[in-house]
Amino acid sequence: MKKNIFLTLVSKAYTKVGLLVVLAAIILMQSCSRDLGFSYQVQDRKLLMFDQIKLDTNFSIFVEGLEKTNLSSVINSYGPYTVFAPDNRGFRKYFALKGKSSLADFALDSLTNILRYHIVLAKPGNGPLAAANFIQGPQETASASGDLINIDISKGFKSNAVANAVALIYNTDNEYYNGLLHKMDGVLDPPILTIGEFLLANPSTFSILTSGLQKAGLMDTLTKLTNALGVRTRITLFAETNEVLRANGINDYNGYSQDSLVRYMRNHLVAGTGSSKGYTRNNVALPALQLIDRYDTTLATLDGEDWIYMDLAAPNLIDVTTRFTVSDLSMRNGVIHNIDKPLVFSGPTKKRTQIWHQFFANQAFAYGISGTTNGAAPQANLASGGTIFRWYPDGPNNHLFFPGDSPGDSMVVIVKGIKRGKYRFQVSGKSGGRGTYSVWHGNDSITTYNFSFSGLAQYRQNYVLGTYNFKSSGDKRIRFVNTNVGNGQLNVECLVLNPVD
């Protein structure tokens, strides 16, 4: 019927008004046909994750579990999800370990909890967790159950990482419309207890330490999953067992004042969830800056003033004196590391590390430059030239340029991770017609120096400014103040702070 109407219209149009009207009628009818849904265009089908997993017979047990727990509909929805998928051999190993023969031997709630632990929902604004973004230790992206998955990438290959020390991730980044899937040969057990619950459940091992934490009022911190603001708690406990404490003459903490006990116990805690293998990294040597090749770092404790020194290259990893006896015990709110000696937080042997402060990569603010708002940050990656506060690539690295207009103009930089004690300040920049600046921390003068670097190399001169003894730990504001009458420039690459005993 539609075809006949079309031909009739064409015929009448042709006989009455000619070819132009025929063409207009054809265009009109084609337009109407689209409006009526006559288009032959077919939408692309979306490749959703569960639909595709079902096609792989190596994952039939995982598929069966997802269907039994109704999680199949979850990973066939919008996402984006990251799924760590155990293959059939991984499930068979898990059944043998648990004394089970099939999924039918697990209570539904228990099976749901296990499988939910393998599904990661991306945080708002983030995509799924690709292998290239695996970090050493607990992943920043929490699982659907709110717990973390600990991934060991210490071998250097993201496609043969190990999850929770039991499952080899052998095939990564299988991409679907609603996320990524990583295949592995083991099943992950979700943590059941918080750190505090674990300590209370094991009094024969931890009763002395637990009593100290209780007296210090820290058990709530270690037991609750969220803080007072509702934010999920993540914490690491360095724990001495009863055996270790008694071997060192400690049966209780009765000899401590309340203030000193609180501080001592807080020094056993580090914010965040850390892996023993992830605490140290190689800091590559830069001889021109006297940066040494090293594998050490410091972990700020919850006290805020003290720290735990870690050196992967030392026979004793912790503070040069102490080792892990058991590490990376994964809990719902963090990690426990058992150690073979009581921690010590005083004395001249407490080690610190070099600090390499690259000006362009850290916070810096301008004060007093004409046309610039006080507290303004440098503009990024601008070509050399002009008189604006900026950083730009030059020489072996990027430089920060500060155009002081008059005496008193200043630049404030935030040097992170300083531990209390004395440091030797060394600076590197670009030589030339620069200005003389005084360098301050608070009301204390560190030095006054002409940053033209007269007589030194154009780059990486490594000039020693002086020493300064920080009375407290933390991120510190260092102020560079122009002393020139007239224009005085700073053109600097980095500071190197070397600990001085």
Protein Blocks (a to p, Z undefined) as FASTA:
>chain_A
ZZmmmmmmmmmmmmmnojmlmmmmmmmmmmmmmmnopafbdcdddddfklmmmmpmklmm
mmmmmmmnopmmmmmmnbpaddddddfklmmmmmmmnopabfklpcfklmmmmmmmmpcc
ddehiacddfklpcehjdfbdcfkopacdddfknopaklccehhlaccfbghiacfkbcc
dddfbdcdddfbdfklmmmmmmmlmmmmmmmmmmnopmmmmmpmbdfkopacdddddddd
fklmmmnopabjklpcfklmmmmmmmmpcedjddfklmpccddddfknopacddbdcddd
fkomaccdddfkbmblggolaccfbghiacfkbccdddfbdcdfedjklccddddddfkl
pccddehiahiaehiacdehiaeedjddcdddehjbdcdddddfbghiacddddehiaed
dddddddddedjdddddddehjbcfbdcdfklgoiafbhnlpafbdcddfbgcddddddd
dfbecjdddddfbdcddddZZ
